[in-house]
Structure formats: structure tokens, C-alpha cells
């Protein structure tokens, strides 16, 4: 895993639960990678690896959890060795877009056999959240085609924020009435925009629905 932010904390345990034998976390700020490795080592083999040493081994799955390339921003190079991909490796970018992301292109140029962006994670998280809230799991296949066809990256990000603030309005109004709803929605919406954490959305909703 490249990066050591909140998204990494969200995906690490599910990866170990799914059978990953070992997970290496690499980040430019090594203290963050080391803290994550120490926290999750109780669930499986997790180690922190410096970016310049990350290429000493080749990896079957490489996940980009950094913000590099977000919003379609140009990336001259990634601060990780080009030798990290094992033969047949798969590269996954948590960033989602209507076009191949900078990491996907970089990965394919340096040996990855396959690559995908984070659209699937975004959609399936939403479906799982809906199932938790409403007891019904929606069919996600049509959503993939819809988002790919109609929403470029900047619009998808804006739509997320609009949906989240609308959802907070519903929660706040139900919990407190109109008096506290606006400041609540604005504060939580600001946190969401800063963190881009969908797991944060789920946590807030579950706490208020409990």
C-alpha cells in the first residue's frame, strides 16, 4: 500500500481478513507508516517500508492510497521505485475517475498487468451503507455504467459533497430540529471535504441511527 492516511486504516483490516499473507505500507513520512503497521500487526503481518526500499521486493497487488493524481492533477513521477510490480501484478488506485488515473498509467508503464481506479470501492461502499441503513442491498451494476458515462471526476467529487450535506440535513433535522441543523451540516460537510472519507459518512449515519 502506498500512503498512510485514513483510507489505509479503512482498507487494511479487510485486506488481512480476505487472506492477504502480508501487507507492506510505504509512505514519505515513515512515522505514519510505522504507526499504522504497529496498530494493525495484531491482525496479521503488516510492516512499514521506506519508499526508497519498497522496490527491493516485487508485489502482486499495489494499492495507491496517496492523494497523487486526485482530481485529474498531473503527476510527473511517483515517489516510489518503478520495480515494485511483480509479473502479473495488479494496481488499484483508490482515486476514481472517468479516465485512467495517473497511478494506473504509471503502473502499466512499469509492469503492472492490470489496473483499476476506485470507482468500484466508491459504489460498493455506498451500496453496503444503504444495506446497513435500510436493510436492502441495491443492484450496483447499473451504477457503474451511469457514473462512467455521465460524471467526470470533478463532478463526481462535487456530487459526493452535495449528497453528504443533504444526508446531514436529514439527520440533523430529525435529531434536533431546524435550529442546530445548519451549523451541524456545515461543520461535518467541511470535515468530509477535507478528509474525503466515505467511512466517516457511514460512521456518522450509524451513530445517529443507533
N, C-alpha and C positions, 0 to 999 in steps of 0.2 A: 504494500500500500504506500503510495506517495502522498505525503501530507500527514498532519497530526491534529486536525481540528475536530470540531464537534461531529462532523459527518463520519469520521473514522470511529469515534466512540459508538455511533449508531450502527455501524455495519460489522464491527469486529466480532462480537459475540455470535451473531447469526452465521458468520463465516465459519467460526470454530464449531458451532453446533451442527453445521451442514457437513462437517467432516474434513475441514482443512487440517492437514497434518501439522503445518507450521505457518506462521504469518510473520513477515518482516515489515516493520514500519520505518519509513525513512522520511526525514524532514530537515529542512535547512536549520531550524532551531532544534538541536538534538535533545535539549531538556524536555521538550514537549513529547517527542517520540519516546523517550525513556519513561516519562510519566505514564503514558498510555500502555507501554509494554509491561510496566510494573503492575498496573491496575488489572490488566486482562490476563496476566500469566496464570491466574488461578483457574482459568477456563481452558487453557491449552498452551501450546508452545508459541509464545509471542516474543519477538526480540526487536530492539531498536538498532537500526543500522545507519551509519552516516551516509549522506548522498554519494560521496566520492568512493565509498566502499561497496555501494549497492550493486555495482556491476561485477563484483568478484564471483557472484553466483548468478545463474540464469533462472528465471522464474516462469512457471507455467501460466500464471494469471497475474497481471499487473493492473492495479486499480489506481486511477488518478483521483485523489481526494483533495487536491490543491485548487486554488482559485484561478490558476493559469489558464487563459483562454476563455474565461467566463464572459458571456455577452458577445461572443464573437471576436474578442480582442486578439490582435495579432501577437504571436509568441515567436520570438526569434529562435530560442532554444529552451529546452527544459533543463533544470539544474541537476540532472541525473544522468548516469552513464548510458550510452547507447547500446550497451551489451547486456542489458537486463532481461532480454526476451529469450526464453528457451525455444527450441524448434517446436512449432505448433502452438506457440503461446497465444493467449487471448488477452486483449487490452480492453479495459472497461473504464469509461470516463463518467464520473458522477454528474458532470455538467451535461445538460441536454440542449439540443439544438435541432433546427430543421436541416442543417448541413453537417457533414463530418467535422468534428471539433479539431482544434489544433493538436490535442493529445492523440486523437485517433490517427490523424495524418502522420504525426511523428512516430507513433508506434508501428504503423505499417511500413514506414520508410526504413525502420531499423529492426525488422524481423518478425513482427507480430503477424500470425497467420489470420487472425480475425480481430475485429474491434467493434465496439458498440458505445453509444452515448447513454446517458442516464434517463432517457425517456421512459424506459420500462420500469425503472425504480420509482420514478415520479408517479406513474399511473397506478402501479400495483400498490404503492403506499396509500394512495387515495382510496383505492378500492377496499383495502384492508381496514382503513379507518372508517369508511362508510359501513362496512360489515360490523365493526365494533359498535358503532353508534346506533345503527338501525336494524341489525340482525339479518340483513340481506346483502349478499355479495354481488355487485353488478358485473355484467359481462364487459371485459375490458378491451376485447379485440376491436370493436368499432372506434374506441377512443384513440388507439394508436394511429389509425388512418386519418382520423379527424385532425389530430394535433399536427401530424406530419404535413398535412395538406394545407392547413389554414393558419398555423401560428408560427411565425418566425420567432427566433429566440427572444428578442426584446419584448414582443407582445405576450409570449408565454409567461415571462417573468412578471410583467405588469398584471396579467390576469390572476396569477397566484396571489399577489398582494391584494387585489380587489376582492377576490373570493374570501381571503382570510379576514379582511376587515369586516366584510359583510357577515361572516360567521361570528366574529367577536361581537358585532352589534346585537345579533340574536341572543348570544349568551348573556351579555351584559344587561340587556333589556329584561330578559327572563329572571335574572338573579337579583337585580337591584332597581329596575325601573329606569326611566329615561335620565334621571339626574346624574348618575355616575357612568352611564354608558359611553358617552363621547370621550371623556378622558381615558377610560379603560381601553377602548378600541384604538385610540391614537397611540397610547404608550405601548401596548402589545404589538400593534402594527409596526411601530418603529423598531422594536426588538426583532420582529420577523424579517423586516427588510435588511437589518444589519447582519443577521445570522443566516438567513435563507434556510432555516431549519424546519423541515416538514415534520420532524419528530416533535418539535416544540408545539406545532399546531395540534397534533394528536394529544399530547400531554395536557394542554390547556383544556381541550374539549372534554377529555375523560375526567379531569378533576372537577369540572363544573357539572358534568352529568352524573357524577358519583352520588 
